[in-house]
Amino acid sequence: MAEAQWVTMRRRAFEPLRADDADLPMVSVQVPSYDEPPEMLKETLDALARLDYPRFEVLVIDNNTPDEATWKPSKHTARDSGSRFRFFHVSPLPVSRPAPSTSRYAIPRQRRRWWRSSTATTWWTRTGCVISPRCSPIPDGVVQAPQDYRDADGNAFKAMCHAEYRGFFYIGMITRNERNAIIQHGTMTMIRRRVLEQVGAWSEWCITEDAELGLKVFEAGYEAAYIPRSYGGGLMPDTLLDYKKQRFRWAYGAVQILKHHSRSLFGKSGLTLGQRYHFLAGWLPWLSDGFNLVFNIAAMGWSVAMAMFPSSIDPPLMIFSALRWPCSCSSW
C-alpha cells in the first residue's frame, strides 16, 4: 500500500498509443458459456457490439448446455449482432474443466492468428520509451486491465466486497506491474495467440487456469503490462456462501499452481527474483489463513484447559516470552 501510494514514478507505466486502423492487429474475443441466462449473455454481446475497435471478431462457445430454451436465444442474439459474431453450440465437449476446454476449442476457429481478448480499444506503449524492436508498442505477452464490477451499490455486502476487490486491482497489481509480475485473470485480458500456443494454452488440470497461464507466460520469458483503468463491469457474488465458494476456488487454484510450478518458483527458471517474490508472497497467505484458523482453535482450546485445570496448564505466553525485565518480585 505504501509503495502504491507514495512511489509516484512508475518504471512500467503505460499510456494509449493511437494508430491507423490498417496497422491495428486483429482481435478475437472469446465468450465461453455454460447454462448462462440468455438475458445476461445478451448484455455481454450487446456491449461487445458497441466496441469502436475496427478489427475484431466474437466467438461465442456454448459448452454442453442441455436445455435448448437456454442456449438458442443466445444463438439468435449472436446472429443478430452482425457478421463479426459467430456462435458454436458444442455438445458433447469432453472436459475436465469447462472454461479452459471451451477456450481451447475456440483457438483453431479464429479467423486471424493474432490475439485473444476480453476487451480491446487501444494499443499501449511504455511512458517515455521510443518505439523500437527493444520496446514494442504492445508487450510481447499479455495486456491486462482490472476486473471490475457494476453492482457495488446493490447492498452493504456487495459494497464491502467491491472495496476489497479494488485493493487488489489498484494496489497489489500496480506494484506487481513494476516488476513484471502481475496475476493474469481471465476477464479484461489480451494475449498474443502465438504466445498462447507456445505455452500450451489453458491447463485443464488447474481450477484457476487464467492465473496459471500468466505464470507460464512469465516462465517463457515474455512481458506483461497492467493498465489500471476499468473498461467493463461484471457481477459479484450475491451471498456470503457464493463469496466463500469463489475464494475457495482461488485458494485451491493457488495451491495447485504453487505445487505444479514449485521448481520454477524455487529452482532454476526464467522467472526473475521480483516475479518469484510476488507470486510466493501473493499466494502463500492462502496457506497462512488456514494455519491461523488452526492456531485460533488451539488457543481457544488452551484457554478452556487453563480454566478447567489452572494448576496444571500454564498460560502459553510464558513459553513464547523471550524478554524479561529485571524485577524484585518473585515472579513476573
N, C-alpha and C positions, 0 to 999 in steps of 0.2 A: 504494500500500500504506500509506504514511504517513497519507494522508487517511482511508482506511477504518479505520485503527487508532486514530488519535488524535483525529479530529474526531467527537465524540460527539453533538453537537447537529445533528440532521438537519432540514433545512427541508422535505423532502418524504418524511418517514416516514409510513407508513400503518398503520392498525390495524383490526381487524374491527369492523364495524357490523352488529348484528343487526336484522332487520326482520321484520315479519309476512309469512307465506307469500303472502298476497294481493298484497303490494307488490313481491315479487321478480320480476325480469324472466325471460322465457323464454330458455332457453339451448339452442342447437343444437350438438351435439357431432359433428364430422365425423371419420370414421375412414377415410382413403384407404388402399387396399390394392392391392398388385400381387404376386401369386405368393407371398404370405406363408404360412408354415407354419400349418396350421389350429390347432395347439395353442397357438402364440404369439398368434394373433388371439383365441382363446378366452380366454386370460388377460386380454387387454385388455378384452374385452366383459364378462367377469365382474367386473372391477374397476369398470367404469362402472356396472354394475347395482347395485353396493353403495353408490353415492353417495346421501347423505341429502338432497341438494338436491331440493326438491319439484317444480320446473318445468323439466324438460329432456327433450330427445329425442336419440337417437343415430342418425346416418345413416352406415351402412357402405357405402362405394362401392368395389366391386372393379373394377379398371380393367384389362380385357383379359387376365386370367389365362386361359391357354389350356386348362389341364387341369381338368376338372370335379371330379376327385378332390381337388383343392386348394381350389377356391372353394366347392363345395357344402356341405362340412361347416361352413364359416363361415356360410353362409346358414341352416343349421339351428340353429346356435348363436344367431344374431341372433333368429330366430323364437322360440326357446325362452326368450329373455331377457325377453320381455314386450312389451306394446304400444308402449312408448317406442322400441323398436328397429326400424329398417327397413333392409333390405338391397337393394342395387342391384348387379347384375352388368351392366356396360356393355361391350359388345363388338360392333362396334369403337367405340372412342372416339378420333377423330383427335387426336393430341397431338404437341407438340414437346417438352414436359416433363410427365411423368405426374402429379407431385404437384400443381402448380397447376391443371392441366386437370381433374383429378378434383375438386378443391375447387370450382372454378368450376361444375362440373356439379351440385354439391350445393346451391349457393346458392338457386336458384329452387324447390328441393324442400323447403325448410324450412317447417315448419308456421306459425311465427310470425316476424314481422320484428323480431327483437331482437338476438340475439348468436350468435356462433360461438365455440367454446371447446374446449380440451383438458381442462379440469377446472374445476369451479365449485362452491364450497362456502360462500362468504361474499361480502358486499359489503365495500368498504373506503372509509375516509374519511381525509383528511389529519389528522394528530395536531394537536389544539388548534384545529381550524378549525370554525367554525359552519357548519352545512349551510345553504346559500343558493344562489341562482342563480349566484353567482360561485364557489362551491365545491361542486360536485356530489358526492353520495355515491359516485358512480362516475366516474372520469376519463372525459372525453368521447371518448377514442380507444381506448387499449389498457391492459389489465392483464396483467402478466407475472410469472410465478413461475420459479424456477430449473429448468433441465433437469437432472434428477438420474438416478442410475444405481443398480442393485441388484446388480451383480455385481462390486463392487470387491474382494471377498475371493477372487475366483477364482484369481488368481496375482499375482506381483510386477508383471508388466507392467500388468495392469489396475489395480492399486493405485496405480501411478505415474500412469497416465492419469487416474484419478479425482482424485488430488491436483492435477493440472494443470488439470482442468476446474473444480474448486472455486475456484481462484484467479480465474477469470473471473467466476463467478457470485456470489462472496461478497467480492470486492474491486472488480473493474472495474465490474460492473453497479451496485453500491451507489453508487460515486462518479458514475457516469453518471446515475443516477436523480436526483441532486441538481441536475442541470442539464437535466432532462427530455430525456435523450439516450440512453436505453437502446437496445440492439440487440434487436429483436423476433426471436424464434426460434419455429419452428412448434410446439414442444412447450410445454405449460402456458401457453398464451396465450389471452386473451379480447379480442375486438374487436367493436365495435358494427357491426351489419350495414349501417346507413346510411352509416357511415364507410367500410366495406369497399367498398361500391358506389360511393361518391363518388370514391375514389382509384383505382378501376379494378381492384380485387381483386388477385389474384396474377398477376405477369407471367410469361408462358411463356418469354420470352427469357432470363431470369436463372436461373442454376443454384442460387442461394441466394435464392429468391423470398420467403422469410419476412423476411429482413433488408431486402430491397428494399422490401417492403410497409411495414415500420416506418418507413423513411425517408420514404416518400410520405405517411404519416400526419402526420409532423412538418412536412413541407413544406406540408401543407394547414392547418397551424396548430393541430392537435389536441394533447392532452396524454396522456401515458402514465404508468403507475405500475408500480414494481417492488416485489414482495413477496419478501424474501429468506427464504422458507420453502419447504421441499420438500413437494410433495403427491403425488408419484409417482416411480417409477423405471423407466428403460428399460435397454437393454443397450448396452455399449460394444463397440468393435471387438475382435475376438478375436485378431488378429495385428498385427504391425507393418505389414504390407502393407495391411491394411484401414484401419489408422490413417492411413497415408500417403494412401490414396485419399480418406478423409474430409477431411483437411487440404488436399489439392489442390483438392477441391470448394469448401471455404471460401475458400481464397486466390483461386481463379479467380473465384468469385462476387463477392468484394470488389472485385477489379479491374474486373469488369463494371459494378458499381454506381458505382464512382468515375468511370468513363468516361461512363456514361449520365447521371449526375447531377452532372457537373462544373460546369455552370452554376449549379446550386443551391448547391453547396458553396463555390464560389469567387466567384460573382456575386450578383446581387440575387435574394433569395428570402425565403420565410417562416421560414427557419432562423435561430436565434439564434447568437451567437458561441460559446456553450458547446456547442451541438449541432454546429456546424461543426468545432470543435476535437476533440471526442470521436470523430466519425466519421473525420476525417482521421488523427488520432493513433492510432486503433484499427486502421485498415485499411492505412495506408502501410507499417507494419512488414512486411506480407507482401512488399512490394517490396524492402525493405531486406534481408530474408533472402536474396533472390536475388542482390542486389549483394554481400552478404557472401560468398556462395559463389564468385562470380567473383573477388572480391578475394583470397580464400584460395588459390584455384587459381593466380592470378597470383603471389602471394607465394611459393608453393612452386616455381613455375617460375623466379622470380627467384633463389631460393636455389640451385637446381640450376645456373643460369647462373653465379652467383658462384663455385661450386665448380669449374666447368669452365673458366671464363675469369676468374680472380681479378685479372689485371692490366687487364682491360677493363671489368668490371662492378663498380660500387661498391655498397655497402650502401644501400638506399633510405632509411634513417633520415637520412642526410646531406641528402637532398632535402627532407624534411619538418621538419628541425630549424629552429626559429625562435629559439632562445635558446642562446647560447654564453657560458660564464663566462670571465672573463679567465684566461689561463693562460700560464705562462712557457715551456711546452713548444712545440715547433714545430708540433704537430698535436694535435687534441682526441681 
